[in-house]
Amino acid sequence: MRNKKVFFFRALLVLLLGTTLFACKKTDNTYYNYQNALKEFNGNALDYLKAQPGVYDSLLAVLDRLPDIKDTLQHQNITLFAVTNKSFQISVESLNAVRKKTNKPPIYLATADLAQLDTMVCKYIIPGKLTTADFESYSDGLLLKSLKYRYTMHVAYSKANASGFIGGGPAIITFTDPKNSIFVRYWQSTPTNAVNIKTTNATVNVIAPGHDFGFGDFVTRINH
């Protein structure tokens, strides 16, 4: 009887060890070998926006009013930080809440000051096709000049944590408007929801939907 108990105990121990080793191996493959695969779209940056119905309608409406920038998205190599409908909704609602208090009529994207829209949209476009690989070696982030007006924006790369593994998750870009200030407390930042979407002429990074289009400047710029 004792020999049977010893045999059973040893068999159970071997089984548990095998299960533990398998689990560790699976965890290693899942997290330590994690790669944020570059997603590809067969078309230019403008085609990509049009191919996502219900996501970028507001941005496309603004681009229809800015044909030179629209042309850039079709024919020039760029890095686009794409702003979703929700971000425009936040800004427009904030603007009209302020205007309502002073008995002013509402303003929407179709009637907003074109020069101001042009200035704000250009902040989200960086000349040249850049991916997270171009940012990962800069621990303090990187200052880049945006389209047309060469306004300085800041890009910082990081990796999210996953199931307890620090830096084991997907790549994240924090995109920042430094407001022409050396003091970080004045900077306005937003994270991305997706990065490294490759089109024929651009790299597209998707701005998180909670972002306020214009980096907090929309109301003051449009509310004349």
C-alpha positions, 0 to 999 in steps of 0.5 A: 500500500505504501509503494502505491502511495509513493508511486501516486505522489511521484506521478502527481508531482511530475504532472504538476511540474510538466503543467507549470513548465508548459504554462511558463513557456506559453506565457513567454511566447505570448508576452516576451515575443510580442510584436506590434505588427505593421498593418497595411492598407492598399491605398493612400491616407485619404483612401484609408479615412474613407474606408472607415465609415462612421469613424472619420466623417468629420475629418473628411468634411473638414478636408473637403474645405481644405483641398491642398491638405486633402491633396497632401493626404493623397500624394505626399509621404506623411505621418498622420495622427487621425482624429475621429468623429468623437474628438470633433464632437467634443470640440464643437459641443464645447464651442456651442455651449460657450456661444449659447451662454452669450446668445450667439448662434452655433458654429459647426465644421461647415461654417467654422473659420477656414484659416483656423481649421487649416492651422489646427489640422496641420498640427496632426500631419508630420512630413515623412513616413515615420513609424514607432521604430523612429521614436523608440530610441528617444527616451524623452520623446522627439520634437517634430515640425508639422505640415505647412506651418512647421509648428513644433509637436512632440512625439513620445513612444512607450509600450503598455503593460500586459498581464503583469509584464512591464512593457509587454503590451502594444505600442503607444504614441503620446502626441503632444502640442507643447504650446510653444513652451519649454514648461511641460505643465503647459503641454496638451497631450493625447494617446493613440489607440492604434499605431503604424497603419501603413498606407501607400504614402503614409503612416497613420496613427489613430488618436484616442476618441476622448481627445479634444480636437485642436488640443484645447484651442478650438473654442478660442480660435473659432469663437469670434 
